[in-house]
Amino acid sequence: RPPGEAFLETSPDLKMPIQSITAREIIDSRGNPTVEVDLTTDIGTFRGAVPSGASTGIYEACELRDGDKARYLGKGVLKAIENVKTLIAPAIAGMNPVEQDAIDKKMMDLDGTPNKTKLGANAILAVSLAVCKAGAAQKGVPLYRHIAELAGTGKLVMPVPWMNVINGGSHAGNRLAMQEFMIGATGATSFKQAMQMGCEVYHCLKGVIKKKYGQDACNVGDEGGFAPSIQSNDEGLKLLVEAIEKAGYTGKIKIGMDVAASEFYEDGKYNLDFKNPTSDPSMVLTGEELIEVYKGFTEDFPVVSIEDPFDQDDWETYTKFQAALGSSCQIVGDDLLVTNPTRIVTAIEKKACNGLLLKVNQIGTISESIKACQMAQAQGWGVMVSHRSGETEDTTIADLVVGLGTGQIKTGAPCRAERTAKYNQLMRIEEELGDQCTYAGENFKNPLK
């Protein structure tokens, strides 16, 4: 069996300390190096591999890269790997993997910087993921159950899969400014059915795009979505509505967007034609004008979730937008919050949004991810667990979303194995749980209520 996949009937009281840790450089789904860790205890070896983002928030924890241009164009991670082997491994050897908080804290203390710049969040997270799997195995429970116990989650919920099926922004070579157009089967009755609905819409969308833009437009982006050569954002929404209708799911499938507006924020304005060297001045908007654009989207299309609608430092416009649309639409902070408790506190105080995008590699440990999630849930916010554009075959986030009961996950289109690995793991979990879990559906924002 692959490392970390099996679990044995063991007792958490039985001390099975960490014996050894090794790390290696592997390749992510975009052909860039990333960190993988193997952690060994008495009962086996457990593996954690770290993803990497393309549109990254400036406040994210530090992803340590070598910077040696002669190797992987400077993106090597040998320094991070060395830090795992020579600094982290000796510090946590002998600790009990069930004690996730204590181990994560030990690594954070060892690093000693606010942003994990000394050891690298990629080094720390790879170990944190492996520790979590080892802890689950020691307790003799599946990973999602172990995470639920760490977080104190009352009930287990299967998430709505938000599938990024049309790509723009930094993920695509078209002129589309907004980064992701997603479909979510809120009208399904189970995760398995949601996957079927999403896949059917995906295939219908491919047909619609092929007919309108030709075969070339059916090439897929980093996350498996299509990147047709369209420029207007409402054209992307119209394509989705047409595909949903063709598949027969009007009303049962809603639309979500990840705008990633920090990518096209220039001199205090938002340039919706930022990928064009001679951009059209009429497409450069103020924050207030962009609010009106989003209002139009929610009125004309079944858009129920908008992520990163403004720049990561444009708190003022976020607050205005939340006041105007927060009661009817999920407004998700990604670059704004970077899964960081300090930024989340600011957003709560300013009433800037009502949703958290949870990315484990933005903060760097499982413990801090759980804390960020709990802070958001305590405010009644939605929490969407997320992949990154540079992914690996590691499926921890599938167990994480069930264990935390957040009710929503985005991990790409139903295409490309590093994306479908997470969806397939979720289908296995749902099958295993049977009637012990529910599907979030229309309650994806607050499934635990």
N, C-alpha and C positions, 0 to 999 in steps of 0.2 A: 504493500500500500504506500501511497505518497506520504512523506513525513507530515505528521500532524493530522492525518485524516482519521486515524483509528483512535478510539478511546476505550479504556479498560475499566472494569469494575474495581476501582481503587478507593481508598479513603483519603479525604483531604487532610485528615489529621496525621496521616503517614507522611513523614518528612521525605520528600524526594527532591533534594536540592539540585540546583543548576550545576552540572558537572563541567561542561565546556561550551564554548561559543566560537563559531568560526563565521567568517563573512567572505563574500565573493562579489565580483562585478558581474551582473547579468545585463541583458538588453531589454529595454522596454518596447512598447508597441510602436514607438516612433523611431526606433533604431538608435536610441541614446542609452548610455550605461546607467544602471541604477544599482542599489544595494540590496543584496539578499543575505539573510542570516540563517544559519542552522544552530539551534540551541538543543543541547542534549541533557536529559535527566536519566534517572534509573529506568524509566519506562519507554524511552524512545527519543527520537530526534524530531524537532518541530521547526517549521520554516516560516519566515516572514520576508516578504518582498515589498519594496516601496515604490509607489507611483510618482509621477512628476507632471506638473502642469505646464501649459503653454501660455495662457493668459493668467499671469500670477499677480496677486495683490502685493503692493509694496510692503505691506505689514506682515506678510507671511513669515513663518519661522524659516531659518536659513537652510537652504538646500546646498550642502557643501560640494562644490565641484573643484577639480584640480586646476583648471585654467591653463593647462599645458596644450597650446594650440597644435602641437605636433602629434597629439594623440586624441582621437575622437573629437577633434575641433575644440578642444578645451573642456569637454564635458565629462571627462573621466571622473570616477569617484574613488580612486585609490586612497586618497587621504581619509575619506569617511570610513573606508574598510579597515585601514590601519588603526583608526580610532576605536573601532569595535574590538579589534583583536588585542590591542595593547593597553587601552584605557578602560573601556566598558567591561570587557570580559573578566579581568581580574577583580574589578570592583563589585560585580554582582555574583561571582562564583560562590556557591554554597548557600545562596538565598533561595527561599521557597517560591516557586513560580505562581503559587496561588495568591501570593501577596503582591498583586499588580501595583497598587498605590505605592508601596514601599520601594519597589524596584524602580518604578518610573521616577520617583522622587530622588532616589540615589543617583540616577543618570542625570537628572536636571541639576542636582547639586554639584556633580562632577563637572558638568559643563559650565555652570556658574554665570551664564550670560542670559539676558532676557529673551533673546531670539535664537538661542541654541547655535550661535555662530562658532563656538570653539569646537564642539564635536560634530556638529551638523545634525539637523533634524532628521535627515535621511538615515544617518547612522543610528540615532536614538530610536526612531520609529521602527526600523527593521527588527531591532531587539524587542521593543515593546509588543509588537505583533506576535513574535515567536513566543514570548513569555506568556501571552494570553492563551495561545493554543496549548502550551505545556500545562498551564494552570487548569484548563478545562479537562485535559487528559488525566491529570492527577486526581481531580474530583470525580472522574468517571462520567462526565456529562458532555453533551454536545457544546460546541463553542458558543452558540447563541444563548444557551441556558446559563453558562458561566458568566457571560456578559450581563444577562438579565439580573443575575445575583449580585454582581459587582455594582450595578446601577440601582438595584432595588426596584426593578420594573415589575409592576403588578401583573399585567397580562401580556401575552405574546400576540403581536399583530403582524400580519403579512402586509407589506407595503404596496402602494400604487407604484408601478414602474413608469417613471417619466422617461420616455424614449426620445432621444435627440435625433430626429429624422431629417431635418434640413439644417445644414451648416452654413454659417457666414462668419463674419468677424475674423479673428486670428486663426480660426480652424480651417479656413477655406480660401481658395484662390479667386472667388468671385467678388463682386463689388458690394455684396450685402454687408451692411455695417453690424447688424445685430447678430450675435454669435450662434444662438441655438433656438430652434423652434421644436418644441417637444409635444408629444401626445401622451395623455394619461387616461387609462381606462377606468375612470371613476365609477362607471355604471356596471362593472363586472361584479360577480359574486364571489370570486376566488382569485388568487394570484395566477393560478394555471389558466383560468379563463381570460384574465387580463393580458397574459402573454399571447394567447391565441388572437385576441382582438388586435393587439398592437402589431403582431406580425402580419395579420391580414391587411391592416391599413398601410403598413410599410410596403407590402407588395403592390397594393393599389396605387400608392403614391409613386412608386417606380414606374408604373404604367402611365400615369398622368404626366410625369416629367418627361418620359421618353417620347410621348406623343407631341408634347409642346416644344421641347428643347433638343430632342435627338438623343441618340444612345450615349454620346459623350457626357451628357449631363447626369447620367446614372452612375458615374464613378463616385466612390464613397470617400468621405473625409476621415480624419483621425479617429472619430468616434462612431464610424459606420453610417453616418447620415449622408444624404445626397447634397451636392453643392451646385445646383443649377445656376446658370449665368443670369441671375435676376438681380435687380438693384433695389427695387422698392420692397420695403419690409411687409407691406400689406399684401404684396403679391405672394410672398411666402406663406402668409396666413390663408390666403384664398386657395392655394394648392392643398394645404392640409384639410381645409373644410371639404374640398372636392373629393379628396381621397377617403376621408371619414364617411362621407355620404355614399361613395361607390362601394365601400365595404359594408354598408348597412348599419353603421353605428352612430348616426347623428343623435346627439343628446346623451349618448353613453360614453363618448370619449371627449375629454376637454383638452384645451391647449395651454401649454406653459411656455414661457420664453426666458432665455438667459441673454440679456442685452449685452453684458460685459462693457458697460458704457465708459469705464476708465480707459478702454483701448482707443476711444475716439473723442476724448475730452481734450480740447486744445484752447488755451488762452481763455478759459472761463466759459467756453461754449462747446456744443456737441456737434461734431462734423459727421453727418450721416453718409458722407461721400468720401470718407477719409482714405480709402484705398485707391482713389483716383488722383493722380498727381495734379490735375487741373480741376479740382473739385468745384462743384456747382455751389455758388454762394447761397442760393436759396435753401440748400440742405444743411446749412450751419445754423443750429438752433440754440436758443437760451434754454435754461432749465425749465422755465415756465412753459415755453412753447413745446418742449418735449413731454411735459405732463399732459398737455392737450392731445398729443399724438397717442400716448398710452390710453387716455380716456376713450379715444376713438376706437382703439383696438378692443377694449373690454366691452364697448357698446355694440360693435359690428361683428365680433367674432367670439367664440366661447373661450376666451382667455381668462383663466382663473389664477394664474401664478406668474409673476414677473420678477426675475432675479437681476440684481445689479443694474437697476434702471438709470442710475446716475454714477458720477465719479466717486471713488472711495473716500474723498475728502469733502464732497459736496453735501454736508450734513443738512444744510438749510433746505435744499430742494427735496431731499429725502423726507424731512419732517412735513413739508407742505404736501407732498405726494401721499404720505401715510394718512394725513388728516383728510385728504380728498377721496382717497380710494381704498384705504385700509380696511374698511368694514366689508367690502365686497370682493377684494382681491388679495391674494397672498403676496406680500412684498418681501422678497428674500434677499438677505445680505450675504454676499460671498466675499468679493474684494473689500467690501465695507467692513466686514466683521472678522474675516480670516480665522474663524473658529477660535477666536481669542477672547477669553473671559473679560479682559480689560476693555476691549472694543465693544463687547456685548453690553457691558454696564453703561457705556456712553450712549449706545443706541437705545437702551431702555430709558435712560434719563431724557434723551432728546425726542423720544417717541418717533424714531426714524424708520422703523420697519416692523414687520410682524412675523418674520420667518428667518431661520438660520440655515445656511448651507453648511453641512458638517463634513469637512474634509480632514481625515486624520493626519495627512502630511502637512497641513497648514499650521498645525499646533505641535505635532511631533510625538505625542504619546496617547495610548488608549485612555489612561486616567484623565488627562486634560480634556480629551474628546467627550468623555462621559460627563465631566463637570460642565462643559460648554452646553451640552445637550440639556442637562438638567436645569441650567439657568434659563435657557430659552423656554423650555416646557413650563417652568414655574410662572412665566409671564403669559402663558396661554398662546405662545407663538407656535407656528408650524416649524418642524425640523425635517429637512431633506438631506439624507445621507448621500454623498456624492463620490464618484470616481474622479480620476483626472484624465486629461487627454492622452498622456503617456502612461499606459497601464501595464500591468503584468498579469499572469494567470492566478495570482493570489486572490482568494475570494472572501477574505475576512469581512469586507464591508457588507456582504450579504448576511452574515451572521450578526453583524453589528446592528443593522437596521431592525432586525427582528428582536434582538436582545434589548434594544433601547425603546422599542415600540413606537418609533417615530411615524410610521404609516406612509412614508414616501422615500423613494430612492431614485436617483438618476445615475444610470451607468451605460449610457449610449444607446444606439440603435440595436435591434435584434440581429446584429451582423458583426463579424470579427470576433474571434474566439476569446480575446481578453475581455470583451463586453459580455458575450453570452455565458461565459463561465460564471459570472455573478448571478445572472437570471436562472441558469440551470441549478445552481446551488440553492436558490430560493425555492424553486419548484420541489427540490428534494426535501427541504426543510418543511414546506407545507404538507407534503405527503407524510412525513414522519410525525408531524404534530396532529394531523387529522382534525378532530373536533376540539382540540386544545387551543386552537388559534382562530382568529377571525380575520377577514380581509378588510382593510381600512376603507376602501371605496370612497364614497362622497365625504366621509369624515377624515380624509387624509391629513387635514391640518391639526386636528385634535383627537386622534384615535383612542387615546386612553381615557377620555371622559365618558 
